[in-house]
Amino acid sequence: MNKFIFFFTLAIIAGIGTLAFGQINKAKKQMTLYNYSEALLTLNKSLQREKTDKREATLLMAECYSKQHDVQRAREWYAKTIEYGNPNPATLFNYAMVLRSCGEYQKAKEIFLKYDALSPGDKRAAVMAGYCDSAVAWKDIPPGYEVKNAATLNSKESDFGPVFYENLLCFTSDRMISKNNNNKYGWTGNNYLHLFYAEPINIDDFYNDFKEIRLAPDLFNQKYHDGPASFNQNFTEVFINRTIVYRDKGKKDQDKIRTHLLKIYNSERKNSKWTEPVPFFLNNDQYSIGHPALSRDGKVLCFVSDMKGGYGGTDIYMCRRENNKWSQPVSLGPVINTFGNEMFPFLADNGDLYFASDGHPGFGGLDIFISHQMTDSTWLQPRNLNQPINSSYDDFSLCISKNNMNGIFSSNRPGGLGNDDLYLFRRLPEVKIVPNYYLSGYVKDKITLKPINNATVFFLDQEKNQALILKTDSNGFYKTQITPGKSYTVKAMQIGYIADCYLFTPDTISKVVERFAPRDLLLDMLRKNRTFVLENIYYDLDKYYIRPDAQPALNKLVVIMKENPVNIELGSHCDSRASDAYNMILSQNRAESAVHYIVSKGINPARITAKGYGESQLVNKCKNGVPCTEEEHQMNRRTEFKVISGYDDVKEETINLSRYKKGEIMNARLLPDKFFDICK
């Protein structure tokens, strides 16, 4: 069963009549209707014909298998597509995703980086490449759970969506109901989803064998999809996914295809009987809502939706019930939701949220994560449950027992009986481990935001006063190991650029192994005749001496000149509120005062020239006689420096970045004086 059935649950042709298509066009139409199983049969026939566009047919085969989450076959067909040469970027990205789901992390990383080079505006590939490194590092973490296939529960089709129901296990499956049932779902070629019950042989023992499986009461199973379901603690209320087709309803597109989206229904048990399910108030034909997860007390409902305003493909939302009325949905926010797909939430008795995601750091496909709500709007950073619960394949739809010691989840990993199988797990005694934590980030041009290759990154451990030397790759990417709770200073440099840096202290609460820098390091190019404004250079009225609050900005200019062999002009500007002649003299005095300060810090006076511009270069309308606010006048009272000659004109020694080798660790005292002061 495709996990992303969530988006489009049923598509049918609206209107009467059919058109004659070539084999490939016919397959495309079938794919538009989500009939991927039929499209594969059509494409196989097409590939046997000599005049077929085999390149296009091969790509469509790969896409069909990818939509069905048959990653092994998808990998095979994407590889054939690549062999034709010049694949488009989207094909590269999809191929890399499939390779990652097959556990081929190194090859997947290479393809992700190729895509990143072709599509620099799409940050997903660089993130996924980092996830590949994380997956390799996590393989050495000792397992926290014991996992086994629930063989007696599974079929040759898809079995997922487990939830505890009284002393039974309720789950969702598209297995065959009877030999006379020919109602097939075109996406998978199997039956529509229905709910089933299974009773453990030993009461409350959900880790061992089960008795005979039976179909849930007819009330819960209609013609199209039913399931998964979620119950309250007394099993008197249920929320359920279902697709109901009405003759004149459903969303039509320009090709007259009507799509019936997934919706939520709920029912109450009264006098031992379930009432007729009623639609949830958010149901509509503009977006899907599904995968309901009801809290034990029935006051909170989490669900998944692709409604507008989300962070990615599908996000998790929450509604609260007060006075028997549900609140408007609230997104769980960017800590939980990502650029990918978050789905299959489960609310444990202790308030923990379990969910599946392909956007958080994981092993590939969907992984299962755990988080906890701290306040109404804040959540702990999700933690990957690691192997053996997670694999490079799709792992999802987990429910856990009251004591949090055992539970059931679904996976399409190899070795199962069907497309998706149910797996039983129980917690192992906890083993204390200290994982490795990493920080990664990017160095870019401040103006163009293009990556800067071979930039030198000085990674200072403030506690040890030692700097690790890093070098960026062709994507401007750097990465290093860190210790939570320690404070670091990170400074990036490249020849011909003004350095940039930040301070960073990774928290000890978050369990995320792979962390990202708080921001990109942005280097400003020092090209000839370019002018830079020095911020926070202030003078008292009619004065030109350097005030203490102006010294930090001038100290930064001192560092820039010590690190870069350039000659500069330091210019001072006034507003228009005095005579032109007076302002020219005042600005010249201020410029010379700033130059004297910089020279006093060790800069050769031959490298810096003072220039007063008075009010001759105003940046706004505030010339003589024009009324302006104090803020507008302040914009004109500025100090700037301009590069007036380049590297070949300066003979004295500045910092030589080539002497700092990647991986070298050096005492910070061996670096130039006050090397990290601009970071404070």
C-alpha positions in Angstrom: 0.0 0.0 0.0 1.4 3.3 -0.9 1.9 5.4 2.2 1.1 8.6 0.2 -2.3 7.3 -0.7 -3.1 10.1 1.7 -2.9 12.7 -1.1 -5.2 11.3 -3.7 -7.4 8.4 -2.7 -9.5 7.9 -5.7 -9.6 9.3 -9.2 -12.2 8.6 -11.9 -13.0 10.0 -15.3 -15.8 12.5 -15.2 -17.9 12.5 -18.3 -18.6 9.8 -20.9 -16.5 8.4 -23.7 -12.9 7.4 -24.2 -10.0 8.5 -26.4 -7.5 6.4 -28.4 -4.0 6.9 -27.1 -0.6 5.6 -28.1 0.9 3.2 -25.5 3.0 5.8 -23.8 0.2 8.4 -23.8 -2.2 5.8 -22.5 0.2 5.0 -19.7 0.5 8.7 -18.9 -3.3 8.9 -18.7 -3.4 5.9 -16.4 -0.7 7.6 -14.2 -2.8 10.7 -14.1 -5.6 8.6 -12.7 -3.1 7.0 -10.2 -3.6 3.6 -11.9 0.1 2.8 -11.6 -0.4 -0.9 -11.8 -2.2 -0.6 -15.1 0.3 1.9 -16.4 3.2 -0.6 -15.7 1.4 -3.2 -17.8 1.0 -0.7 -20.6 4.6 0.4 -20.5 5.9 -3.1 -20.5 3.9 -3.7 -23.7 5.3 -0.5 -25.2 8.9 -1.4 -24.5 8.5 -4.5 -26.6 7.8 -2.4 -29.7 10.7 -1.1 -31.8 9.2 2.4 -32.5 8.6 3.1 -28.8 10.5 6.1 -27.2 12.3 3.7 -24.9 13.9 6.6 -23.0 10.6 8.1 -22.0 9.0 4.7 -21.3 11.9 3.7 -19.1 11.6 6.9 -17.0 7.8 6.4 -16.7 8.5 2.8 -15.5 10.8 4.2 -12.8 8.2 6.8 -11.7 5.5 4.2 -11.4 7.5 1.9 -9.2 8.6 4.9 -7.2 5.0 5.9 -6.6 4.2 2.4 -5.5 7.2 2.6 -3.2 8.8 -0.5 -4.8 12.2 1.1 -4.4 14.2 -1.9 -5.6 12.5 -1.9 -9.0 12.5 1.9 -9.1 16.2 1.9 -8.6 16.7 -0.6 -11.5 14.6 1.6 -13.9 16.1 4.9 -12.8 19.6 3.4 -13.4 18.5 2.5 -16.9 17.2 6.0 -17.4 20.6 7.5 -16.3 22.3 5.3 -18.9 20.6 7.2 -21.7 22.6 10.3 -20.6 21.7 13.9 -19.7 19.0 13.2 -17.2 17.0 16.1 -16.0 17.6 17.3 -12.4 14.3 15.9 -11.1 15.3 12.5 -12.3 18.6 12.7 -10.5 16.9 13.8 -7.2 14.3 10.9 -7.5 17.1 8.4 -8.3 19.1 9.6 -5.2 16.0 9.2 -3.0 15.5 5.7 -4.2 19.2 4.8 -3.7 19.0 6.2 -0.1 15.9 4.0 0.5 17.9 1.0 -0.7 20.6 1.8 1.8 23.2 2.8 -0.9 24.2 6.0 1.0 27.5 6.8 -0.6 26.1 6.6 -4.1 23.0 8.5 -3.1 25.1 11.2 -1.6 27.0 11.6 -4.9 23.8 11.9 -6.9 22.3 14.4 -4.3 25.4 16.6 -4.7 25.2 16.5 -8.5 21.6 17.6 -8.3 22.5 20.4 -5.8 25.1 21.7 -8.3 22.4 21.8 -11.0 19.7 23.3 -8.7 21.4 25.6 -6.2 18.1 27.1 -5.2 16.8 23.8 -3.9 18.3 23.1 -0.5 16.8 19.6 -0.1 19.6 17.7 -1.8 22.3 19.2 0.4 20.3 18.3 3.4 19.7 14.8 2.2 23.4 14.3 1.4 24.1 15.1 5.1 21.4 12.6 6.1 23.3 10.0 4.2 26.4 10.6 6.4 24.2 10.5 9.5 22.7 7.1 8.5 26.2 5.6 8.2 27.3 7.0 11.6 24.1 5.8 13.3 24.7 2.2 12.3 27.1 1.7 15.2 24.5 2.8 17.8 23.4 -0.3 19.9 19.7 -1.2 19.3 17.2 -0.1 21.9 14.5 -2.5 20.7 13.9 -6.1 19.7 11.9 -6.5 16.5 10.2 -9.4 14.8 7.7 -9.9 11.9 4.1 -10.4 13.0 3.8 -13.4 10.7 0.3 -14.5 11.6 -1.1 -11.0 11.1 0.4 -10.3 7.7 -0.8 -11.0 4.1 0.7 -10.8 0.7 -0.8 -7.3 0.4 -0.3 -4.3 2.7 -1.0 -4.4 6.4 -0.5 -1.3 8.5 -2.2 1.2 10.8 -2.2 -0.9 14.0 -4.1 0.4 17.1 -5.2 -1.3 20.3 -8.9 -1.9 20.6 -10.0 -3.4 24.0 -8.2 -6.7 24.1 -7.8 -6.8 20.4 -5.5 -5.4 17.8 -7.2 -3.4 15.0 -5.3 -2.8 11.8 -5.8 -1.7 8.2 -5.2 -3.9 5.1 -5.9 -4.1 1.4 -5.9 -7.9 1.4 -8.5 -9.9 -0.4 -11.8 -10.1 1.5 -13.4 -12.8 -0.7 -12.8 -14.5 -4.0 -15.9 -12.8 -5.4 -14.6 -9.3 -4.5 -13.2 -7.7 -7.7 -13.3 -4.1 -6.4 -9.6 -3.1 -7.1 -7.7 0.1 -6.4 -5.7 1.1 -9.5 -2.8 2.7 -7.6 -1.7 -0.7 -6.2 -3.8 -3.3 -8.0 -5.1 -4.6 -4.7 -8.4 -4.2 -2.9 -9.4 -1.0 -1.2 -8.5 -0.6 2.5 -10.6 -2.3 5.2 -10.3 -2.7 9.0 -9.5 -6.1 10.6 -9.4 -7.4 14.1 -7.0 -9.9 15.7 -6.9 -11.3 19.2 -3.7 -12.3 20.9 -3.6 -15.9 22.1 -2.6 -14.7 25.6 -4.5 -11.7 26.9 -2.6 -8.4 26.8 0.4 -10.2 25.2 0.9 -8.3 21.9 4.4 -9.6 21.3 3.6 -13.2 20.6 1.1 -15.1 18.4 -2.5 -14.1 17.5 -5.7 -16.0 16.8 -7.7 -15.9 13.6 -8.0 -12.6 11.9 -11.5 -11.3 11.1 -13.0 -8.4 9.2 -14.3 -5.5 11.4 -18.1 -5.0 11.6 -19.7 -3.8 8.4 -20.3 -0.4 9.8 -16.6 0.4 9.4 -16.1 -1.2 6.0 -17.8 0.3 2.9 -17.0 0.1 -0.8 -13.9 2.3 -0.8 -11.1 3.0 1.7 -11.6 2.5 5.4 -8.8 3.0 7.8 -6.6 3.6 9.8 -8.7 4.2 12.9 -8.1 5.6 16.4 -10.0 5.0 19.6 -10.3 6.8 23.0 -9.3 5.1 26.2 -12.8 3.7 26.9 -13.3 2.6 23.3 -16.5 4.5 23.1 -15.4 6.8 20.3 -13.5 6.2 17.1 -12.1 8.4 14.4 -11.5 6.7 11.0 -10.1 7.5 7.6 -12.5 6.8 4.7 -13.2 7.7 1.1 -16.9 8.0 0.1 -17.8 8.7 -3.5 -20.9 10.7 -4.3 -22.3 10.9 -7.8 -21.8 14.7 -8.2 -19.1 15.5 -5.7 -15.3 15.4 -5.9 -12.8 17.9 -7.3 -12.5 18.0 -11.1 -9.4 19.2 -13.0 -9.1 20.5 -16.6 -8.9 16.9 -17.9 -12.3 16.1 -16.3 -10.6 13.9 -13.7 -12.5 13.8 -10.4 -10.4 13.3 -7.4 -12.0 12.2 -4.1 -9.8 13.2 -1.2 -9.3 11.5 2.1 -11.6 12.5 4.9 -12.1 11.7 8.6 -15.3 10.3 10.1 -16.1 9.6 13.7 -18.6 7.3 15.5 -19.7 6.7 19.1 -20.5 3.4 20.7 -23.9 3.4 22.4 -25.6 0.4 23.9 -22.7 -1.8 22.5 -23.4 -0.6 19.0 -21.5 1.9 16.9 -23.5 4.9 15.5 -23.4 5.8 11.8 -20.1 7.6 11.2 -20.4 11.4 10.7 -17.9 13.6 8.8 -15.3 15.6 10.7 -16.0 19.4 10.4 -12.8 20.0 8.4 -13.7 17.6 5.6 -13.8 19.3 2.2 -12.9 18.7 -1.5 -9.9 21.1 -1.6 -7.4 19.1 0.4 -7.1 15.8 2.3 -7.2 15.2 6.0 -6.4 11.8 7.4 -4.4 9.6 9.7 -6.4 10.6 12.8 -4.7 10.1 16.2 -7.1 10.6 19.2 -5.6 11.2 22.7 -6.7 8.7 25.3 -8.9 11.3 27.0 -10.5 12.3 23.7 -9.7 15.9 24.1 -7.0 16.2 21.4 -7.0 15.0 17.8 -3.9 15.0 15.6 -4.2 14.5 11.9 -2.3 14.9 8.7 -3.2 17.3 5.8 -1.8 18.8 2.6 -3.8 22.0 3.2 -2.3 25.3 2.0 0.2 27.0 4.3 2.1 23.9 5.4 5.8 23.4 5.5 6.1 20.6 3.0 4.1 17.8 1.3 2.0 16.7 4.3 2.0 18.2 7.8 0.7 17.2 11.2 -2.0 19.4 12.8 -3.9 19.4 16.1 -7.4 20.2 17.2 -8.5 20.5 20.8 -12.0 19.7 22.1 -13.7 21.9 24.7 -17.4 21.8 25.6 -17.9 19.2 22.9 -16.6 21.5 20.1 -13.4 21.2 18.2 -11.0 24.1 17.8 -9.6 25.2 14.5 -6.6 23.2 13.4 -3.1 24.3 14.5 0.1 23.2 12.8 2.6 21.5 15.1 5.1 23.9 13.6 8.6 23.7 12.1 10.1 21.6 14.9 7.8 18.7 13.9 6.9 19.6 10.2 9.6 19.8 7.5 9.9 20.3 3.8 9.1 16.6 3.4 6.1 14.5 4.6 5.0 14.0 8.2 2.3 11.4 8.7 0.8 8.6 10.8 0.9 10.4 14.2 0.2 8.4 17.4 -0.4 10.0 20.9 0.9 7.8 23.7 -0.6 7.7 27.2 2.3 9.8 28.6 1.9 12.5 26.0 4.6 11.4 23.7 4.0 12.0 20.0 5.2 9.3 17.6 5.1 10.0 13.8 6.7 9.1 10.5 8.7 11.5 8.4 10.9 11.6 5.4 12.1 15.1 6.1 14.0 14.7 9.4 17.4 13.1 9.6 16.9 9.4 9.0 17.9 6.2 7.3 15.8 6.7 4.1 12.1 6.7 3.1 9.9 7.2 6.1 11.4 6.9 9.6 9.6 6.8 12.9 10.3 9.7 15.4 9.3 10.6 18.9 8.7 14.1 20.4 7.0 15.6 23.4 5.0 18.7 23.7 6.5 21.1 26.3 3.9 23.9 26.0 0.9 24.6 23.8 3.2 25.8 21.0 6.6 24.2 21.6 7.8 20.7 21.0 11.1 18.9 21.8 13.3 18.2 18.8 12.1 14.9 17.3 14.4 11.9 18.0 14.9 9.1 15.5 14.0 5.7 17.0 17.0 4.3 15.1 17.5 0.7 14.0 16.0 -1.9 14.2 12.7 0.0 14.3 13.9 2.2 11.4 15.5 1.0 8.2 16.4 2.5 4.9 12.9 1.5 3.7 9.5 2.9 4.8 8.9 2.5 8.5 5.7 4.1 9.8 2.4 3.8 11.6 3.5 2.9 15.2 1.4 2.3 18.2 2.8 1.6 21.7 1.4 0.0 24.8 0.5 1.8 28.0 3.8 0.9 29.7 5.8 2.1 26.6 7.6 -1.2 26.6 6.3 -2.8 23.5 4.2 -2.1 20.4 3.6 -2.6 16.7 4.6 -0.7 13.6 4.6 -1.2 9.8 7.4 -1.4 7.3 8.0 -2.4 3.7 11.6 -3.6 4.4 12.8 -6.8 2.6 12.0 -10.1 4.2 8.3 -9.5 4.9 5.4 -11.4 3.6 3.7 -8.5 1.6 4.1 -5.0 0.4 3.8 -3.6 4.0 4.0 -5.9 7.0 3.2 -5.4 10.7 6.2 -5.8 13.0 6.2 -6.4 16.8 8.8 -4.7 19.0 9.7 -4.6 22.7 12.2 -2.4 24.5 15.6 -3.7 25.5 17.3 -2.7 28.7 18.8 0.7 28.2 22.5 1.0 27.3 24.1 4.3 28.1 26.0 5.5 25.0 27.5 8.8 24.1 26.8 9.5 20.4 28.9 11.7 18.2 27.4 15.1 17.4 28.1 17.1 14.3 27.7 20.7 13.1 27.5 21.5 9.4 27.0 24.7 7.5 27.8 26.8 4.4 30.1 29.6 3.4 28.7 31.9 0.7 29.2 35.2 -1.1 27.3 37.8 0.8 25.9 39.5 -2.4 25.3 36.6 -4.8 24.8 33.8 -2.2 26.9 31.5 -4.4 28.9 28.9 -2.5 32.6 29.7 -1.9 34.9 26.8 -2.6 38.0 26.1 -0.5 37.2 28.8 2.1 39.1 28.3 5.3 36.9 27.9 8.4 38.6 28.3 11.8 36.6 26.3 14.4 37.6 27.5 17.9 36.9 25.4 20.9 36.7 28.2 23.5 37.3 25.9 26.4 40.5 24.5 25.1 41.5 27.6 23.1 42.2 25.4 20.2 41.2 26.0 16.6 40.4 23.2 14.1 41.0 24.1 10.5 38.3 23.2 8.0 38.0 23.7 4.2 34.8 24.1 2.3 33.9 21.8 -0.6 32.6 22.9 -4.1 29.2 23.6 -2.5 30.7 25.8 0.2 29.9 23.1 2.8 31.8 22.3 6.0 31.2 19.8 8.8 32.8 18.9 12.1 32.2 17.1 15.3 31.0 19.0 18.3 30.3 18.5 22.0 26.9 19.7 23.3 27.3 22.4 26.0 30.6 23.6 24.7 31.0 27.1 23.3 32.5 27.6 19.8 33.6 30.5 17.6 33.4 29.8 13.9 35.2 32.2 11.5 35.4 31.8 7.7 37.9 33.4 5.4 38.8 33.5 1.7 41.3 35.5 -0.3 39.7 38.8 -1.4 36.8 38.7 1.0 35.9 40.2 4.4 35.7 37.4 7.0 32.5 36.5 8.8 32.0 34.6 12.0 29.4 33.6 14.6 29.3 32.2 18.2 27.6 28.9 18.8 26.8 26.8 21.9 24.9 23.6 21.1 22.3 22.8 23.7 22.5 19.6 25.8 18.7 18.9 25.7 18.3 18.2 22.0 19.2 14.6 20.9 19.7 15.6 17.3 23.0 14.2 16.1 23.3 16.2 12.9 22.9 19.9 13.7 23.0 22.9 11.3 24.8 26.1 11.8 22.7 29.0 13.2 23.3 30.8 9.9 25.4 30.8 6.7 28.8 32.4 6.9 28.6 35.3 4.4 31.8 36.8 3.0 31.9 40.2 1.4 34.1 40.6 -1.7 36.8 43.4 -1.5 36.9 44.5 -5.1 38.5 47.7 -6.2 36.3 50.9 -5.9 33.7 49.1 -3.8 32.5 51.1 -0.8 31.5 49.7 2.6 29.6 51.6 5.3 31.1 51.4 8.8 28.2 51.0 11.2 28.0 52.8 14.6 30.6 55.5 14.0 29.3 58.4 15.9 30.7 61.8 16.9 29.6 64.4 19.3 28.0 67.5 17.8 30.6 69.7 16.0 33.4 67.3 17.4 35.7 64.9 15.5 37.5 62.9 18.2 36.8 59.2 18.4 34.3 58.2 21.0 34.6 54.9 22.9 31.4 53.5 21.2 33.0 54.1 17.8 36.1 52.0 18.5 34.6 48.5 18.0 33.7 49.3 14.4 37.1 50.8 13.7 38.8 47.8 15.3 37.0 45.6 12.8 38.4 47.7 10.0 41.9 47.2 11.5 41.3 43.4 11.4 40.1 43.6 7.7 43.3 45.5 6.7 45.6 43.1 8.7 43.9 40.1 7.0 43.7 41.6 3.5 46.4 43.4 1.5 44.4 46.3 0.3 44.8 50.1 0.4 41.7 52.1 1.4 40.2 55.5 1.5 38.3 56.3 4.7 35.6 58.8 3.9 33.5 60.8 6.4 30.1 62.4 5.5 28.0 65.1 7.2 24.3 66.0 7.0 23.3 69.4 5.4 22.6 71.3 8.7 25.5 73.7 8.5 27.3 75.6 5.7 28.9 73.6 3.0 32.4 74.9 3.8 32.0 74.1 7.5 30.8 70.6 6.8 33.7 69.9 4.5 36.2 70.9 7.2 34.4 68.9 9.9 34.2 65.8 7.8 37.9 66.0 6.8 38.8 66.3 10.5 36.6 63.3 11.4 38.1 61.2 8.6 41.7 62.1 9.7 40.8 61.3 13.3 39.6 57.9 12.3 42.7 57.3 10.2 44.9 58.3 13.2 43.1 55.7 15.3 43.6 52.9 12.8 47.3 53.8 12.3 47.7 53.7 16.1 46.7 50.0 15.9 49.6 49.1 13.7 48.3 49.8 10.1 50.9 51.3 7.8 49.7 55.0 7.2 50.7 54.6 3.5 47.8 52.1 3.1 45.0 54.4 4.3 43.9 57.9 3.1 41.5 60.3 4.9 38.9 62.0 2.8 36.1 64.4 4.0 33.1 64.7 1.7 31.1 67.2 3.8 27.5 67.1 2.5 28.4 66.5 -1.1 27.2 62.9 -1.2 23.9 62.8 0.5 22.1 59.4 0.3 18.6 60.9 0.5 16.6 64.1 -0.2 17.9 66.0 2.9 19.8 68.8 1.1 19.8 72.4 2.2 16.4 73.8 3.0 14.6 70.4 2.9 12.8 69.5 6.1 13.9 66.0 7.3 13.6 63.9 10.5 16.5 63.2 12.7 16.6 59.6 11.5 16.9 60.8 7.9 19.7 63.2 8.7 21.5 60.4 10.6 21.6 58.4 7.4 23.9 61.0 5.9 26.2 61.2 8.9 28.2 58.1 8.0 31.7 56.8 7.7 32.7 54.6 4.8 35.8 52.9 3.5 36.5 52.3 -0.2 39.0 49.9 -1.7 41.3 52.0 -3.9 44.0 49.5 -4.8 44.3 45.7 -4.8 46.6 43.0 -3.6 49.6 43.7 -5.9 50.0 47.2 -4.5 50.6 46.1 -0.8 54.0 44.6 -0.1 53.7 44.0 3.6 52.7 40.6 5.0 49.0 39.9 5.8 47.4 36.5 6.7 48.4 33.6 4.4 45.5 31.2 4.3 47.5 28.5 2.4 49.5 27.8 5.5 46.5 26.5 7.3 45.9 22.8 6.4 42.6 21.0 6.6 42.3 18.9 9.8 45.1 20.8 11.6 44.5 21.7 15.2 46.4 24.7 16.5 46.6 26.7 19.7 44.6 29.9 19.1 47.6 31.9 20.5 49.5 31.0 17.2 46.9 32.9 15.2 47.2 36.7 14.6 46.5 38.9 17.5 42.8 39.5 18.3 41.9 37.1 15.5 38.5 36.3 16.8 37.7 39.7 18.3 35.3 40.7 15.4 33.1 37.8 16.4 32.2 39.2 19.8 
